[in-house]
Amino acid sequence: MEMPSLLNQRAEEILTFIESYRAEYGWARVVELAREKFVENEAQPAQQALGDLLLQARTLALVQGQLDDDRHALHSGRLNHEQDISIGHHYEMLRQEACTYNHQLRGFIESHRDSVDRYDLTRWLATASGGRHAWAESEITGAVSEIALHAALMGLPELVDLRYGSLGEDLHGYDFVATWQGRLLTVDAKTGYFHPLTEEKHGHEHLEIHVPRDVVQGFRLTRSGLDDLRRDVRGALRFKVGVEPHASHKHYAFKPIVATA
């Protein structure tokens, strides 16, 4: 079994390297040197993956800031047609970078959650990003919410051929893809506070499921959290049975069923 101390030690080595040489070389050069040392010449996949995540952290935190700025501009109503197209293209390009990183982070957590503490991983990402702790917390919360919902969906026999969405599907808002009652179903994990939504999206069935933060302790889904998520998904699917199949882009708010037992 992989020893937790190996990944902890590697993270501290990377952060110490960055701190030791940042003033002399600057962020860009020190990250380049660290990548050569800790990623390109690393034979152990787990340590290589951790190094890659940490050395991308600052860039991805800046990307998230640019995404927020672009989103604000696109919704401001102050852009002319050319600006709207230009910023829109820039926004989609940045989204792809952010989405790719999310997939990497989610995969790392799924593979190594027995070897890494959530607090430590948050601290490492925050330090590697230049002190952007809120960004690190948000990234990990998003990845963990997808892992939690995936565990809940896997326990539903009515969903066939369940899988994570590809990068392209994720960019369309599909965290998961499955077949339900012979039809394509996509599901999106949400960390905001709202009731589950059902809709027809791009010609197929779609669910948006809220994943409360307290359903996960560290990197582990609680039994009650697992039951609650499955209940919400099943409730939303039952609600869908009564929705007209071709009611495109209509949203329906669903009030989660509360167990009486």
N, C-alpha and C positions, 0 to 999 in steps of 0.2 A: 504494500500500500504506500502511496505517496505520502511523505512526511510533510505536515503543515509547515514546519520550520524552513523547508527548502524554498518555498514560494515567499514566505515572509522575508527570508534572508535576501533573496533576489530583489524583491521590491525595495528593500532598504539600500542595497548596493546601487540600484539605478537612481534612486532619489539622492543619495550621497554624491554620486558621480555628477549629476546635474547641478547640484548645489556647489560642488567644488570647482567646477569649470565654467559655470554660467557667466560669471563676471568677466572672465578672460576671453571667452569665445562668443558669447551671446547665445540666445535661446536656439536659434536655427542651427548653428554649427554644433553646439553641444548635444543636441538631439540627434544630429547626423552621426556624431562620434559614438554616442550611446547605442544607437541602432546597430552600428557595425559591431560593437562589442557584445551587446546583450541580446540581439535578435538574429542578425545574419550569421554570426559565428556560434550560435547556441544550438546544441544537438537535442536538448530535451524539449519536447513539444509544449509542455505546460509552462516552463519558464520562458520559452520563446513567445508564447501567446500572451503571457503577462507583460513581458517587455514591450510587445507591440501595442497593447492597450495603453500602458502608461506613457509611452513615447508619442502617442497620438493625442493624448488628453488635452494638452494646451491648444492645439490646432482645432480640435473638435469643440472645445469650450468657446473659442472665438467664432467658430462656424455657427454655434447656437445663438450667439449674440447677433450675428449678421442675419440669421433667419428671423429672429424677433424683430429686427429693424425692418427687414423686407416685408414681413407680414403686416406690420403697422402701416408702412407706406402703401401697400396694396389695398388696405381697407380704409385708407384715409379719405379717398374720394378726391384727392388733389393732383393725381397724376394725369398727364395727357396720354394719348394712345401709345406713342412710342415709348414713353417711360414705363407704362404699364406692361408692355411686352418685354422690355429689357429687364426690368426688375423681376417680372414673373419667371423668365428663363433663368435668371441668377438664383432665384428662390428654389426652383426645382433642382438645379445643379447642387445646391447646398443640402437640400433634403436628401439627395442620394448619398452624399457623404455621411450625413448624420445617421441615416438608416443603415448603411453598411456597418458603421461603428456599433450601433445597437445590436445588430446580429452577432457581431464578434463578442461583445460583452455578454450577451445572453448565453451564447455557446460556452464561454469561459466559465460562467457561474454554474451552468448545468453540469459541466464536466468536473469542476473543482470545488463545489460548495462544501464538501467534507474537509477540504484542506485550507480554506480561506474564510476568515471571519468577515462578516458584512461591514462591521465598523472599520476594520483594517483596510478593506478594499476601498471604502469610501474615502478614508484618509489618504491612501496612496494616490487615488485619482485626483483628489482635491489638491494635494501638494504638487503632483506632476503637471496639473493644469495652471499652476501659478496662483494657487490659493482660492480657486473658484469652487467653494464647498457646496454651494446651492446647486451648481451644475452637476457635480459628482453625485449628490444625493438624488437628483432628478433622474439621471441616467440609470442609476442602479434601481431606483423604484420602478421605472418603466420596464426594465428588463425582468425584474422579479415578478411584476404583475403579469407579464406574458407567460412566464414559467408557471405561475400559480394557475392561471386560467387554462393553460395547456393540460396540467394535471387533472383539473376538474373535467374538462371536455373528454379526456381519454376514458373516463369512467362512465360515459354515456353510450350504451350500445346502439342507440338510435342514430348516432353519427358514424358514418362509414368512411374509411380512407382519410381519416383526420391527419393533417400535417400542418406544419408552420408554413405561412405564406412565403413565397420566394421574395427576393428583393423587389422585383417589379410589382408583385402583388401587394407587398407591404407599402410601397409608395402610393398605391391606390387606397390604402386604408384597410387592408386585409391582413390581420395578424395570423389568422388560421383559415384553412380551406378544408371543407368536408362535403360529403354527400348526405343529404337528409331527405327521406321519403322520395328518393330518386332524383332529387333536385340539388343543384349546386348551392351550397351555403357558405358564406364567409362570416367571420367573427372578428371583431376588433376589441381589444382590451383597453379600457379607459380607467384612469386614476382620478378623474374629476368626480364630483358628487352629483349624480343624477340617477334616475331610474333607468333600467335597461331599455333600449330602443330597438324596435324592429322596423324594417323598411325593405322596399324593393330598390336595389342599388345596381345600376349598370345591367339591369335585366335579370338579376338573380336575387335570392333571399340573403338578407344581411342582418346581423345582430351586432349591437354595441353593448358590451357588458362592463359594468362598473366593478373594479377590483379594489375593495377597501384596503388601506395599508395594513390594518390590524389582522388581516387573514394570514399574514406571513410573519413569522418570528425568525429574525435573522434571514437565512435563506430557506427556511422550512415552512411549508404550508401547514397551518393548524387543521386538526380534524374538523372543528366547527366551521372554519373558513372554507374548507373543501366542500362540506355539505351545503353551506350557504350559496357558494358559487354554482354548484350543480342545480340547486333549487331554482336559482334565478334564471339559469339557461333553460331549464325544462319549462319554467313558467312562461318565458318569452316564446319558446317554441310552441307551446299550447296556444298561446295567444295568436301566433302566426297562422294556425289552422283556419281561423276565421277571417283572415285578411284576403281580400280579392287578389288573385295571383298577378295581375298586370297593373296594379296601382303603383306606377313608377314614382319613386322619390317621395312617397308619403311616409311621414314619421308618425309613430304611435308610441306614446309614453305608456310604460307598463309598471304597475305598482307591484313590487315583489310580494309573493305569498308569504305570510308569516305562519310558521308552524304553531299549532295549538297544543301539540303534545310535548 
